[in-house]
Amino acid sequence: MIELVLTPESARRVRFAISPLEEVLGAVQVVLGLRGHPAHLPWLAGAEEVMHALPITELRAVLSGRQYITDFLSPPPTGPRTTVRAQLARVRRTPPWQVATELAKVDADLRALPPDPATARDLLAGQLELVWTELIEPHWPRIRATLAADLDHRSRRLADGGVEQVLNDLHPRVRLTGEVLAVRSGTRASLRLDHRGLLLLPSVFAWPKIGVLMVEPWQPALLYPARGVAELWTGGPEPHPRLAAVLGRTKAALLQALDEPASTTALAGRLGLAAGTVSEHLTALRAAGLLTADRAGRSVHYRRSELGDALVRP
């Protein structure tokens, strides 16, 4: 059991972010068979062929660990807009002593790695970048849209019900009781969270695992499976033919996709459409009284109106 103790100060610093490099690590582990959701099968067929052709022997060795796979290979992001380039730059700035400390904890055969920590770090960073370019970047708009939709949902729950409602809805193995956030795990550890708070990181490749980052000097973080993975590679259900006949296929698909409020960006990624196209159709649906819109921070979230709900009901 891992216990994260929330103080009043740290509870106010529970926040969300997106980590491109976590998707790189998770994708490699899915191909290695260490993680896996049935929804990834359409992606996995091509991904296996691509990855096995890549010269990433050392990275595969590190990521074959069952209990620990290092934290420096995916430094905690600063927020939802952190880029993979920024994360890779942080990987390459990791002090050699930190690299050596973390690699020593990996429960895998790492004899293929260079003995010099700085050389090993730079080699692994290059291999991470290669996997990103060949395996993740072509699908990043779709993956990022799924992650953004998860953040939209969790942020609303945080606003509506506070930290307890959010944390108790992340994963069956995560439970907040009083000030203690308990994560069921084979590892026994306890950490009292400080002024840095807790970073919550959704991941499309995390399932069925939950990950806890608590090694100093990194920002404490909790990695959990993102919602909506079942539709990640399918683009969502086809719009109902009768609804499409009245509204057009794209407007019908957008109306059906709004079972929960979502932003233009999230809808564009989910349906594989350009954001400008989605924005144009959302404006038309709103003008027709089928949608309403609410601003949440920098984003506008659309939801079906009562009339919109009546149209999509079977």
C-alpha positions in Angstrom: 0.0 0.0 0.0 1.2 3.5 -0.9 -0.1 6.3 1.3 0.0 9.9 0.2 -0.9 12.2 3.1 -2.7 15.4 2.1 -2.2 18.6 4.1 -4.5 21.6 3.7 -1.9 23.3 1.7 -1.2 20.3 -0.6 -4.9 19.7 -1.1 -5.2 23.1 -2.6 -2.5 22.2 -5.1 -4.1 19.1 -6.6 -4.1 19.8 -10.4 -4.0 18.1 -13.8 -1.5 17.9 -16.6 -0.7 15.9 -19.7 2.6 14.1 -20.2 3.5 13.2 -23.8 6.4 11.1 -22.6 4.1 9.0 -20.4 2.4 8.0 -23.6 5.7 7.0 -25.1 6.6 4.8 -22.1 3.1 3.3 -21.9 3.0 2.6 -25.6 6.3 0.7 -25.5 5.0 -1.3 -22.5 1.8 -2.2 -24.4 3.8 -3.5 -27.3 6.0 -5.5 -24.8 2.8 -7.0 -23.4 3.2 -5.5 -19.9 0.1 -3.4 -20.2 -2.9 -3.6 -22.5 -6.4 -2.6 -23.1 -8.5 -4.5 -25.8 -9.3 -1.1 -27.3 -5.6 -0.7 -28.4 -5.8 -3.8 -30.7 -6.4 -1.7 -33.9 -3.4 0.4 -33.1 -1.2 -2.5 -31.8 -1.2 -4.4 -35.1 0.8 -1.7 -36.9 2.7 -0.5 -33.7 4.3 -3.9 -33.1 5.8 -3.9 -36.6 7.0 -0.3 -36.3 8.6 -0.7 -32.8 10.4 -4.0 -33.5 12.2 -2.2 -36.4 13.4 0.6 -34.2 16.9 0.5 -32.6 15.7 0.9 -29.0 17.2 -2.2 -27.3 18.3 -0.3 -24.2 14.9 1.5 -23.8 13.1 -1.8 -24.1 15.3 -3.2 -21.4 14.5 -0.4 -19.0 10.8 -0.5 -19.7 10.6 -4.3 -19.2 10.8 -3.7 -15.4 7.8 -5.0 -13.6 7.9 -2.8 -10.5 9.9 0.4 -11.4 10.9 1.9 -14.8 12.5 5.2 -13.6 11.0 8.6 -13.3 13.6 10.7 -15.1 12.5 9.3 -18.5 9.1 11.0 -18.0 9.7 14.2 -15.9 6.4 15.6 -14.5 4.9 18.1 -16.9 4.2 21.7 -15.8 0.6 21.6 -17.1 -1.8 20.5 -19.8 0.2 22.2 -22.6 3.7 20.7 -21.8 5.3 19.6 -25.1 7.4 16.5 -25.7 10.3 18.8 -26.7 10.3 20.4 -23.3 10.1 17.1 -21.5 13.0 15.6 -23.6 15.1 18.7 -22.8 14.5 18.0 -19.1 15.4 14.3 -19.5 18.8 15.4 -21.1 19.4 17.8 -18.2 18.9 15.1 -15.5 22.0 15.0 -13.3 24.0 11.8 -13.8 23.8 10.9 -10.1 20.0 10.9 -10.4 20.1 8.7 -13.5 22.4 6.2 -11.7 20.1 6.2 -8.6 17.0 5.5 -10.6 18.5 2.9 -13.0 19.7 1.0 -10.0 16.1 0.5 -8.8 14.9 -1.0 -12.1 14.1 -4.7 -11.8 15.3 -5.7 -15.2 18.6 -6.7 -16.9 20.3 -3.4 -17.9 23.7 -4.8 -18.8 23.2 -3.4 -22.4 23.2 0.1 -21.1 26.5 2.1 -21.1 28.0 2.2 -17.6 28.4 5.9 -17.6 25.1 7.5 -16.4 25.3 10.6 -18.6 25.9 8.5 -21.7 23.1 6.1 -20.8 20.8 9.1 -20.2 21.5 10.6 -23.6 21.1 7.3 -25.4 17.7 6.7 -23.7 16.6 10.2 -24.5 17.4 9.7 -28.2 15.5 6.4 -28.2 12.5 8.1 -26.5 12.5 10.7 -29.2 12.6 8.1 -31.9 9.6 6.2 -30.4 7.7 9.5 -30.1 8.4 10.4 -33.8 7.5 6.9 -35.2 4.9 5.6 -32.8 3.1 8.4 -31.0 3.4 11.7 -32.9 1.3 10.5 -35.9 -1.6 9.8 -33.5 -1.0 12.6 -31.1 -4.0 14.8 -32.0 -6.3 11.9 -31.3 -4.5 10.8 -28.1 -4.3 14.4 -26.8 -8.0 14.9 -27.5 -8.8 11.9 -25.3 -6.6 13.2 -22.5 -8.1 16.7 -22.8 -11.6 15.2 -22.6 -10.6 13.4 -19.4 -9.2 16.6 -18.0 -12.5 18.5 -18.9 -14.5 15.8 -17.0 -12.3 15.7 -13.9 -12.0 19.5 -13.7 -15.8 19.8 -13.6 -15.9 17.2 -10.9 -13.3 19.1 -8.9 -15.3 22.3 -9.3 -18.6 20.6 -8.3 -17.5 18.2 -5.5 -14.0 19.1 -4.5 -10.8 17.0 -4.2 -12.5 14.0 -2.5 -14.9 13.5 -5.4 -12.1 13.7 -8.0 -9.7 11.4 -6.2 -12.2 8.7 -5.3 -13.3 8.5 -9.0 -9.8 8.0 -10.6 -9.3 4.2 -10.2 -10.7 1.3 -8.1 -7.4 1.0 -6.3 -7.3 4.7 -5.2 -9.3 5.9 -2.2 -9.2 9.0 -0.1 -10.1 8.5 3.5 -9.7 11.6 5.6 -6.3 13.1 4.7 -4.8 9.8 3.5 -4.9 8.9 -0.2 -4.3 5.2 -0.3 -3.2 3.4 -3.5 -3.4 -0.4 -3.4 0.0 -1.6 -4.5 2.6 -4.3 -3.8 4.9 -1.4 -2.7 4.8 -0.2 0.8 5.5 3.5 1.1 4.2 6.7 2.7 4.8 10.3 1.6 3.5 13.5 3.3 2.7 15.9 0.4 4.2 19.3 0.7 3.5 22.7 -0.9 4.0 21.2 -4.4 0.7 19.3 -4.0 -0.2 16.4 -6.2 -0.2 16.2 -10.0 -2.8 14.0 -11.7 -1.8 12.6 -15.1 -4.3 10.7 -17.3 -2.8 8.3 -19.8 -4.4 6.4 -22.6 -1.9 3.5 -22.3 -1.9 3.2 -18.5 -4.7 0.7 -18.1 -4.9 -1.4 -16.0 -2.2 0.2 -13.9 -2.0 3.1 -11.6 1.4 4.8 -11.1 2.7 6.9 -8.3 5.7 9.2 -8.7 7.3 9.9 -5.4 11.0 9.8 -5.9 12.8 13.1 -5.1 13.3 15.6 -6.5 10.4 15.1 -8.8 6.9 16.6 -8.3 4.7 13.9 -6.7 2.2 12.6 -9.3 -0.4 10.0 -9.8 -0.8 8.4 -13.2 -4.2 6.9 -14.0 -6.1 5.4 -17.0 -7.9 8.1 -19.0 -11.6 7.9 -19.7 -12.7 7.3 -23.3 -10.0 4.9 -24.3 -12.7 2.5 -25.8 -13.3 5.0 -28.5 -9.7 6.2 -29.0 -9.1 4.2 -32.2 -12.7 4.0 -33.5 -13.6 7.6 -33.7 -16.8 7.0 -31.8 -20.1 5.5 -32.9 -21.7 6.3 -36.3 -24.4 8.9 -36.1 -28.0 7.6 -36.3 -29.0 7.5 -40.0 -32.3 9.3 -39.4 -30.6 12.1 -37.4 -27.9 12.4 -40.0 -30.5 12.7 -42.7 -31.9 15.7 -41.0 -28.8 17.5 -39.7 -26.1 16.1 -41.9 -23.6 13.4 -40.8 -21.1 15.8 -39.0 -23.7 17.8 -37.0 -25.4 14.5 -36.0 -22.1 13.0 -34.9 -21.3 16.1 -32.8 -24.7 16.2 -31.2 -24.5 12.5 -30.3 -20.9 12.9 -29.0 -22.1 15.5 -26.4 -23.4 13.1 -23.8 -21.1 15.1 -21.6 -19.9 18.7 -22.1 -16.8 19.0 -24.3 -14.6 21.6 -25.9 -14.1 22.1 -29.6 -10.6 20.7 -29.4 -11.7 17.5 -27.6 -14.6 17.0 -30.1 -12.2 17.5 -33.1 -9.8 14.9 -31.8 -12.5 12.4 -30.9 -14.1 12.6 -34.3 -11.0 13.1 -36.4 -12.1 16.5 -37.7 -10.4 19.9 -38.1 -11.1 22.2 -35.2 -12.3 24.9 -37.6 -14.8 22.5 -39.1 -16.1 21.5 -35.6 -16.3 25.1 -34.5 -18.5 26.0 -37.6 -20.9 23.1 -37.0 -21.1 23.8 -33.3 -22.0 27.4 -34.0 -24.8 26.3 -36.3 -26.1 23.7 -33.8 -26.1 26.4 -31.0 -27.9 28.9 -33.3 -30.6 26.2 -33.8 -31.1 25.9 -30.1 -29.7 22.4 -29.9 -26.6 23.3 -27.8 -25.6 25.6 -25.1 -22.1 26.9 -24.3 -20.3 27.6 -21.0 -16.9 29.1 -20.5 -14.5 27.1 -18.2 -11.2 29.0 -17.9 -9.8 29.4 -21.4 -12.1 26.8 -22.9 -15.7 26.9 -24.0 -17.6 23.7 -23.2 -20.6 22.7 -25.3 -23.6 20.7 -24.1 -26.8 19.6 -25.5 -29.9 21.6 -24.7 -33.2 20.0 -23.8 -34.2 20.1 -27.5 -30.9 18.5 -28.4 -31.4 15.7 -25.9 -34.9 15.1 -27.3 -33.5 14.7 -30.8 -30.9 12.1 -29.9 -33.1 10.0 -27.6 -34.0 6.7 -29.2 
